[in-house]
Amino acid sequence: MAPHPAPDATRLGPGHAVLAFDVGGTDTKSALVDASGRVLGLRRTPTPLDPADPAGTIVASLAALAREHLAATPGIVPAAAGVSVPGLVDEQTGVGMFASNLGWRDAPIRSLAETALGVPVAFGHDVRAAGDAEHRLGAARGYGDVVVLAIGTGIASALVLGGRPYAGGGFAGEIGHSLADPLGERCPCGAIGCLETIASAGAIARRYSAASGTPVGGAREVLDAATAGDPLARRVWDDAVEALAEAIARLVAILAPEAVVIGGGLAQAGPALFGPLGARLDALLSFHRRPALVHAELGDDAGLLGTALAARDLAAVRRDGDAA
């Protein structure tokens, strides 16, 4: 179990006490949020993978984590829990439709979690939860129409339209698997030329290693090499920026977001990414509404905070309904 500093409690503020679980393919982040908004006992634990019963095994691990959190903070009774997972997620039905890294299809995660945890469960997608947190607490505050991009090993996104998250039945936001190069590489998803085969941090490192014959540990090394004058590194970096700019330009033409919030590992490049990306986007747009390009504020905690917000929303609805 890895210790992890708690986010600023003032971000969440007062509300119902809830449990929050942000399940990833490698690690699960969990915490108990008290009525004042303090995030208590935030921890990162390995996500158990069991091909025989992937959903049941993970839900059982969440129940064990819940017992540990509650034992460490006696007197706090959560009104609900939030569970966010990667992959294709239908929040309305509570079903994890598909998660290649976790190994399930059409898994009734919400019902399993409610039985295991004994409280109502808000079930959702990890990146949509992070996007909701950035919209309500972070870099996208004040914007009604927002695209939140998480660029790391892959590329995922969350859409906020008219101030509300848009899920499209669980299929919306897969910008990483939008077409960037019809003659490009085959993506692990099975399609050809997906954006994340060019512009993700993982792709930048992989493409440079393949072109140069020199293995690198990540996109930062490629950027450093490009800055030092390595032409291969510069080409790989510029290809990634161009592909991202073209993808954002298409989103601008279709959705006209007021802001595009960029987080994940690649955003750590700061001006080296945002400067050329903004310049290239300007060159691609004409009459369109030019969105602000904004660095995400909540970092690695965004998914957990958004999951806690969803749990609090559910608790408020349930309590208001009971009061009526």
N, C-alpha and C positions, 0 to 999 in steps of 0.2 A: 504494500500500500504506500503510495507516494504522497507526502504532505503537500498541500497546495494552499497558497495564500487566498483568503476569502476576498471576494469583490467588495467594493465600497457599499456598505449597507444602505447608504442614503439613496442609492439608485432605485432600490425596490420600494422603500418607504413602508408605511403601515398597511396591514391587510391580514388575511388569514394565514395561519401557519400551514406550511405544505412541505411535502417531500418532493425532491426533483432528481431525476435520473436522465443523464445525457449519454446514451449508449453509442459507442463507436465500435468499429471493427477490431480495434486493438484494445482500447481502454474504455471504461465507463466512469464518468464523473458523476458524483452524487453529493447531496447536501440536504440538510434540514433548514428551512427558512422559517424564522419565528415571526410573531405578529408585528414586530417592529421593523422587519425587513432584514434582520441580520442573517447572513448566510453562515450556518454553523456546521463545523465538521467537514468542510469541503474536502473530498478525497478523490483520488484517481486509482482505480483498481483494474486488473486485467479483465477483459470481457471473456467469459467462458464460451468456448466453441464446441458444440457437440452435434456432429452430423446426424445422429440418430434422433435427436429432439432439440433442435436449435432454439426454438422459441421458449419451450418449457424450461430448458436449462438456464437461459438468460433471465427469465422471469423469476425463477427460484433464486438466482443470485441477487436480484433486486430485493426480494423479500428478506434475504439474509442481511443485506446492507441496511435496509430499513430498520431491522431489529437492532443493529449496531448503533445507528444514529439515535434512535429513541432511547436506548439504554444509556447513551452518553449525555443525553439532555432530558432527564426525567422531568415531568410536569408539562412538557410541550406535547399537545395532542394535534396532529395534523388533520385538517379538514378535507384534504384531497392530496393526490400525488400527480406529478407530471412525468411522463415517459416519452422521450424523443429518440428516434432511431434513424439510421440512414436508409437509402434505397427508395423504392416506390411505396408511398404511404397514403392510405385513404383515411383522413382524420374523421370523416363523417361516420364510417362504419367501424372504425377502430381496428382496421386490418392492415398488417404489414404485407403488401401485395408481393413484393420481391426485394430481397437484399442479398446480392451475390456474396458479399464478404461475411455475412452472418448465416447464410444458408437456408433461409426460409422462403416459402411461397404461400400466400394467402393465409397467413398466421393470425389468429384472433388475439392479438397482443393485448388490446385493452381489456377484454373480458378475462383473460388469463391473469393480468396484473391486478384487476379489481378483486378477483378471488384470492390472490396471493397476499395482497396488501391490506385488504379489508377496508378500503376507502375508495371513493370515486376517483377515476383516473382520466386525466387529460392526455390523450395520445396524439403524437404528431411527428413531423419530419424534423430532423436535427437542424438542417440549414434554414427551413422556414421558421423554426423557433429562434434561431440566431438572427434572422432578418427582422422578426417581430421585436426582438429585444433592441436591435439597433434603431428601429423605428420609434419605439416608445421610450427608450432610455439613452440611446447613444447618438451616433453620427447622423442618423436620418430624422432626428426630431424636427418637427416643423414642416416636413415635406409630406404631401398626400400621396404622391405617385413616385415610387422608389423601386429601383432594382438593387439588390444586395448581392455582390459576387464574393464567393469564397474561393480563392485561387491557391491551391496547395498541390498535393499529389495529383488531384484532379481539379475540375472546375464545377462548382455547383452555384445555384443562385436561388434567391427568394424574391417574389414579387409582392409589392404592396401597392394596391390600386384603390384610389378613393379612400385612402387611410385604412384599408382592410387587407389582410393577407389574402392572396389569391393562390389556390392550390390546383385548380383544374382537375378535380377528381383524383389528385395525387400525382398527375403527370406533368404539371407546370414547373418551370424553373430549370429544366435540364439543358441549360445553355452549353454546358461542356460537351454535350452530344448533339449540338447543332453543327451543320455542315460548314467547314472552313476551307477545305481543299478537296474537290472531287477526285483529284488524282493523288491524294495523300496516302498516309499509312492506314492500315486497318486498326481500328480501335478495339480494345478488349470487349466492348459492347457488341461487336460484330459489324458495325458500320464502317464506312471508309471516310477518312479525313475529318473526324470530329475535332472540334476546337481544342479539346484538352490534349490531343495528340501533338499540338503545336505550342500552345500557350500556357499550359500548366507549368508549375515549377518543376514537377517531375519530368515533363517532356523536354523542358529546356536543358536540364542536366543530361538526359538520355540522348537527345539529338546532338549535343556538343560532344559527348563521349564517343558517339558513333562516327561523327565527322572528323574528329581530331585523333582518335585512337588513344586519348588520354582520359581515363576515368576521373570523374569529379563527384564530389559529395553532394552537390546541390546547385540550385540556380544562382546563388550568391557568388559561387566561384566562377560561373560563366560570366556574370555581370562584371566581376573584378577583372577577368581576363579581357573582356571587351573594352573596359575603361583603359586598360593598359596597352591597347592597340592590337589585340589578337583579332585578325579579320574573320576567322571562323566563328569565334565567340560573338563578335558584333553581328554577323549575319543571323545566327541563331536567335540572339536577343531581339534584333529588329523584326525578324519573322514573327516572333511571339507578340510583340507590340502591335504589329500590323494586323495580325489575326484578331487580337482583342479589340482593336479600334473598329475593325469591320463588323465584328459581332455586336459591339455596342451601338454602332451606327444603325444596324438593322433594328435593334430594339428601340432606338430613338424614333425611327420612322414609323414603327408599328404601335408603340406604347406611349411615346412622348413622356418619359419619366422626367421629373424635376431634378432628380439626383441619382447618381450611380455610386453606391458605397462599395468600396473594394477592401476586402480583408483577406486573411490567410497569409501563408508564408511569403508569397510574391509581393504583397503590399509592403513588406518590410524594406523593399528597395527604395521606398519613398520617392523623392523627386526624380530619381533615375527611371522610375516607371511612370509616375503621374505626369511628368513634364512632356516626354515624347508621346505618351498616350493621348494627352489633351491636344497637343499640336496636330497629331494625325487625325483625331476625331474632328477637329475644326476643319481640316482640309476635306473631309468626306461629307460634311453636312452643308446644306444650303439654307432652305427656309425653315428647317426644323428647329424645334425648341432644344437649345443646347443644354444638356444637364450639367449640373455641378458634379465634378469627380471628387469624391470625399473619401478620406482614409477612415476605415472602420475604427470605432473607439473601444469596443468591449473586448476585443481580442479573443483569446481562447475560452473566455467565460461566457460568451454570447449565447451559445446553445443552452447552457445550464440556466442562465438567467431567463431566457425566453421560455424554457420549460417550466420554470417556477411561476412565471407570469400566467401561462396557460392553466396551471393548476389553481392559481388564485382566482382566475376568471371563472373556472368551473365551480370552485367552492362558493364564490359569491352568488352565482346563479342558483346553486342547490340550496344555499341558506335562505336566499330571498324567496325561493319557491316554497320552502318549508314554512317560512314566516307567513306567507300569504295563506 
